């Protein structure tokens, strides 16, 4: 079966399964693969794309486009096991993730209270809040982003957001 021919969905499924097993066995992350594809063939792919390929969650067309590249990557990775090669070097220069930030309960309480008053604080507000809580600005900014996302997930469409409940005064004197 050459790369030029369109694979069947069964073949793609089979390849995706084998690819994932080989990748794990060789000790590479999905992000490593995405980065290596960029360095080797000029097309960087995100970890998300590699993940979706392995889970068969891309369109058939995109699966077909990615298969020959991943196949080439596998051949390169297989042929070079045992010797630190270009692929290992590429993997080593991959982006290091920042350690997960843990925020103390008391600090979370302050952020939560602030969120109920103002779910989308301005940069200046984030900055002063970060200073007062002795946190990095980025940590506070990301906390608010994540908190807004959580709000979206928990609030059914059409329902009021909690900050709207707090900020609107309810009129009791209906005519």
Secondary structure as the mmCIF struct_conf table of DSSP 4:
data_model
#
loop_
_struct_conf.conf_type_id
_struct_conf.id
_struct_conf.beg_label_comp_id
_struct_conf.beg_label_asym_id
_struct_conf.beg_label_seq_id
_struct_conf.end_label_comp_id
_struct_conf.end_label_asym_id
_struct_conf.end_label_seq_id
TURN_TY1_P TURN_TY1_P1 UNK A 3 UNK A 4
BEND BEND1 UNK A 5 UNK A 5
HELX_LH_PP_P HELX_LH_PP_P1 UNK A 6 UNK A 8
HELX_RH_AL_P HELX_RH_AL_P1 UNK A 9 UNK A 26
TURN_TY1_P TURN_TY1_P2 UNK A 27 UNK A 27
HELX_RH_AL_P HELX_RH_AL_P2 UNK A 30 UNK A 41
BEND BEND2 UNK A 42 UNK A 42
HELX_RH_AL_P HELX_RH_AL_P3 UNK A 47 UNK A 54
TURN_TY1_P TURN_TY1_P3 UNK A 55 UNK A 56
BEND BEND3 UNK A 58 UNK A 58
HELX_RH_AL_P HELX_RH_AL_P4 UNK A 60 UNK A 79
TURN_TY1_P TURN_TY1_P4 UNK A 80 UNK A 82
BEND BEND4 UNK A 83 UNK A 83
HELX_RH_AL_P HELX_RH_AL_P5 UNK A 86 UNK A 92
TURN_TY1_P TURN_TY1_P5 UNK A 93 UNK A 93
BEND BEND5 UNK A 94 UNK A 94
HELX_LH_PP_P HELX_LH_PP_P2 UNK A 95 UNK A 101
HELX_RH_AL_P HELX_RH_AL_P6 UNK A 105 UNK A 117
BEND BEND6 UNK A 119 UNK A 120
HELX_RH_AL_P HELX_RH_AL_P7 UNK A 123 UNK A 133
TURN_TY1_P TURN_TY1_P6 UNK A 134 UNK A 134
HELX_RH_AL_P HELX_RH_AL_P8 UNK A 137 UNK A 154
BEND BEND7 UNK A 155 UNK A 155
TURN_TY1_P TURN_TY1_P7 UNK A 157 UNK A 158
BEND BEND8 UNK A 159 UNK A 159
HELX_LH_PP_P HELX_LH_PP_P3 UNK A 160 UNK A 161
HELX_RH_AL_P HELX_RH_AL_P9 UNK A 162 UNK A 167
BEND BEND9 UNK A 168 UNK A 168
HELX_LH_PP_P HELX_LH_PP_P4 UNK A 169 UNK A 171
#
